[in-house]
Amino acid sequence: MNIEVLKEILENDKLHICLGQIVKLHLASDRSYLKVTILRFPEQVEAVATMTWENVGPDSGDFEFPSAGDLVLCAQSEGDYDQCYVIKRLTSKTDKIPEEAITGDKVHRAKAGKKYWNVSDSKIYLSRDGTAPTENVVLGQVFKTFAQDVLLEVKDMLQTLQQETHTCSLPGYLSSVPTQTADYATNESNVDGYKASPIDDEAVLSDLSYTEK
């Protein structure tokens, strides 16, 4: 985007604000800008506008593409249809305000079927205040493998205990298997159950949130 051109538009006393509806999207091959075809109201004529964003930077920013049918506010110098910018998006009967926002909560929600990305090459903090949190999030797949290994070790130990015999006080005479054998068998069955679910079937893991080391 040409900053000087944008400054000229904003400084123009004849700045024209119009309501429009997104018709089509046109992304630059180098991803440096997004153009949209809009249907301008009340004129009911099409125009091409450049999308603006809440925040941009080198490989950073806050981005979410509009969809065809979205209502937007556009700004341009009067009569200059070559320099038009989408400056805000509007709610509608389709794009409603989330119920969670009604109570004053801050809401960031991705479109249905779309992923929500929080990306940083440093750290991502989730905190109640401005203090950097110190508790690391557990990695689900690493925990799953660890839990499987531990439960297998416990199962092997229980199987060994069931097969074990005791040496009597008299040399050469073997006692019967431990009286706790039935309990060990029950414990082994329980361990198999714990491993099957929620570990092996990944019920302990979120289907929604993912992270990385």
C-alpha positions as CSV (number, residue, x, y, z in Angstrom):
1,M,0.0,0.0,0.0
2,N,1.3,3.5,-0.9
3,I,1.4,5.4,2.4
4,E,1.5,8.8,0.8
5,V,-1.5,8.1,-1.3
6,L,-3.4,6.9,1.8
7,K,-2.3,10.1,3.7
8,E,-3.6,12.2,0.8
9,I,-7.0,10.5,1.0
10,L,-7.3,10.9,4.8
11,E,-6.3,14.6,4.5
12,N,-8.8,15.3,1.8
13,D,-11.7,17.4,3.0
14,K,-13.9,15.7,0.5
15,L,-13.4,12.2,1.9
16,H,-16.3,10.0,0.9
17,I,-17.4,7.2,3.2
18,C,-19.7,4.5,1.7
19,L,-21.3,1.3,2.7
20,G,-20.4,-1.7,0.6
21,Q,-20.9,-5.5,0.3
22,I,-18.0,-7.8,-0.5
23,V,-18.4,-9.5,-3.9
24,K,-15.1,-11.0,-4.7
25,L,-11.5,-11.3,-3.3
26,H,-8.2,-10.7,-5.2
27,L,-5.0,-11.6,-3.3
28,A,-1.7,-10.3,-4.7
29,S,0.7,-13.0,-5.9
30,D,3.3,-11.8,-3.3
31,R,0.6,-11.5,-0.6
32,S,1.5,-7.8,0.0
33,Y,-2.2,-6.7,-0.3
34,L,-5.7,-8.0,-0.7
35,K,-8.1,-6.3,-3.1
36,V,-11.9,-6.8,-2.9
37,T,-14.6,-6.1,-5.4
38,I,-17.4,-4.4,-3.5
39,L,-21.0,-3.4,-4.4
40,R,-21.3,0.2,-3.3
41,F,-24.5,1.4,-1.6
42,P,-26.7,3.3,-2.4
43,E,-25.3,3.6,-5.9
44,Q,-25.5,-0.2,-6.5
45,V,-22.3,-0.1,-8.6
46,E,-19.2,-2.2,-8.2
47,A,-15.8,-0.8,-7.2
48,V,-12.4,-2.3,-6.3
49,A,-11.1,-1.5,-2.8
50,T,-7.9,-2.4,-0.8
51,M,-8.4,-4.2,2.5
52,T,-6.9,-2.6,5.6
53,W,-6.0,-4.6,8.8
54,E,-5.9,-3.9,12.5
55,N,-2.2,-4.6,12.8
56,V,0.5,-5.5,10.3
57,G,4.3,-6.0,10.4
58,P,7.1,-8.2,8.9
59,D,5.6,-11.7,9.1
60,S,3.3,-10.5,11.8
61,G,-0.1,-8.9,12.4
62,D,-3.8,-9.7,12.8
63,F,-5.5,-11.0,9.7
64,E,-8.8,-12.6,8.8
65,F,-10.1,-12.5,5.2
66,P,-13.6,-11.2,4.6
67,S,-16.1,-13.4,2.9
68,A,-18.4,-12.7,0.0
69,G,-21.5,-11.0,1.3
70,D,-19.8,-9.2,4.2
71,L,-20.9,-5.6,4.9
72,V,-18.0,-3.1,5.1
73,L,-17.3,0.6,5.4
74,C,-15.1,2.1,2.6
75,A,-13.2,5.4,2.4
76,Q,-12.1,7.3,-0.7
77,S,-11.4,10.8,-2.0
78,E,-14.5,12.1,-3.7
79,G,-14.5,11.1,-7.3
80,D,-11.3,9.1,-7.0
81,Y,-12.5,5.6,-7.6
82,D,-9.0,4.2,-8.1
83,Q,-8.1,4.7,-4.4
84,C,-10.7,3.1,-2.2
85,Y,-10.0,1.3,1.1
86,V,-12.1,-0.9,3.3
87,I,-11.7,0.6,6.7
88,K,-14.1,-1.4,8.9
89,R,-16.4,-4.4,8.8
90,L,-20.0,-4.4,10.0
91,T,-22.2,-6.9,11.7
92,S,-25.4,-8.1,9.9
93,K,-28.2,-10.6,10.2
94,T,-25.6,-13.3,9.3
95,D,-22.5,-11.9,11.0
96,K,-24.0,-11.4,14.5
97,I,-22.3,-10.2,17.7
98,P,-21.2,-13.3,19.7
99,E,-23.3,-13.8,22.8
100,E,-20.2,-14.0,25.0
101,A,-19.4,-10.4,24.0
102,I,-22.7,-9.1,25.3
103,T,-21.4,-9.2,28.9
104,G,-18.3,-7.3,28.0
105,D,-16.0,-10.2,27.5
106,K,-13.3,-10.0,24.8
107,V,-14.1,-12.5,22.1
108,H,-11.8,-13.8,19.3
109,R,-13.6,-16.5,17.3
110,A,-12.6,-18.1,14.0
111,K,-15.1,-18.6,11.3
112,A,-16.9,-22.0,11.3
113,G,-14.6,-24.7,9.9
114,K,-11.5,-22.4,10.1
115,K,-8.5,-22.9,12.4
116,Y,-7.4,-20.2,15.0
117,W,-3.7,-19.6,14.8
118,N,-1.6,-18.0,17.6
119,V,2.0,-17.9,16.2
120,S,5.2,-16.7,17.9
121,D,8.9,-17.7,17.3
122,S,9.4,-17.0,21.0
123,K,6.7,-17.9,23.6
124,I,3.0,-17.8,23.9
125,Y,1.7,-16.7,27.3
126,L,-1.7,-17.3,28.7
127,S,-1.9,-15.3,31.9
128,R,-4.5,-13.7,34.3
129,D,-2.3,-10.6,34.7
130,G,0.9,-9.0,33.4
131,T,3.2,-11.5,35.1
132,A,4.9,-14.0,32.8
133,P,3.4,-17.5,33.7
134,T,5.9,-20.2,34.7
135,E,3.8,-23.4,34.3
136,N,4.5,-25.2,31.1
137,V,1.7,-26.8,29.1
138,V,1.9,-30.6,28.9
139,L,2.5,-32.0,25.4
140,G,-0.3,-34.4,24.8
141,Q,1.4,-37.0,22.5
142,V,4.5,-37.1,24.7
143,F,2.3,-37.6,27.8
144,K,0.3,-40.4,26.0
145,T,3.6,-42.3,25.2
146,F,4.8,-41.8,28.7
147,A,1.5,-43.1,30.2
148,Q,1.5,-46.1,27.9
149,D,5.0,-47.0,28.9
150,V,4.3,-46.7,32.6
151,L,1.1,-48.7,32.4
152,L,2.9,-51.5,30.5
153,E,5.6,-51.6,33.2
154,V,2.9,-51.9,35.9
155,K,1.2,-54.6,33.9
156,D,4.5,-56.6,33.6
157,M,5.1,-56.2,37.3
158,L,1.6,-57.6,38.1
159,Q,2.1,-60.5,35.8
160,T,5.4,-61.3,37.5
161,L,3.8,-61.2,40.9
162,Q,1.1,-63.6,39.8
163,Q,3.6,-66.1,38.5
164,E,5.9,-65.8,41.5
165,T,6.3,-68.7,44.1
166,H,7.6,-68.4,47.6
167,T,10.5,-70.6,49.0
168,C,9.4,-72.3,52.2
169,S,11.5,-72.2,55.3
170,L,12.4,-75.9,54.6
171,P,15.0,-76.1,51.8
172,G,13.7,-77.5,48.6
173,Y,10.0,-77.1,49.3
174,L,8.0,-74.5,47.3
175,S,4.9,-72.9,48.7
176,S,1.8,-72.2,46.6
177,V,1.5,-69.0,44.6
178,P,0.8,-65.9,46.6
179,T,-2.7,-65.6,48.1
180,Q,-2.8,-62.1,46.5
181,T,-2.8,-63.6,43.0
182,A,-6.5,-62.9,42.4
183,D,-6.0,-59.3,43.5
184,Y,-3.0,-58.9,41.1
185,A,-5.2,-60.3,38.2
186,T,-7.8,-57.7,39.0
187,N,-5.2,-55.0,39.1
188,E,-3.9,-56.1,35.8
189,S,-7.3,-56.0,34.3
190,N,-7.8,-52.5,35.6
191,V,-4.5,-51.3,34.2
192,D,-5.6,-52.7,30.8
193,G,-8.8,-50.7,31.1
194,Y,-6.9,-47.5,32.0
195,K,-4.6,-47.9,29.0
196,A,-7.4,-48.6,26.6
197,S,-9.2,-45.4,27.7
198,P,-8.4,-42.6,28.2
199,I,-4.9,-43.2,26.9
200,D,-4.9,-45.4,23.8
201,D,-8.1,-43.9,22.5
202,E,-6.7,-40.4,23.1
203,A,-9.8,-39.4,25.1
204,V,-7.4,-37.6,27.5
205,L,-6.2,-35.4,24.6
206,S,-8.0,-32.4,23.3
207,D,-9.6,-32.5,19.8
208,L,-9.6,-28.7,19.8
209,S,-6.3,-27.3,21.1
210,Y,-2.8,-28.2,19.8
211,T,0.7,-26.9,20.7
212,E,4.3,-27.7,20.1
213,K,7.5,-27.9,22.1
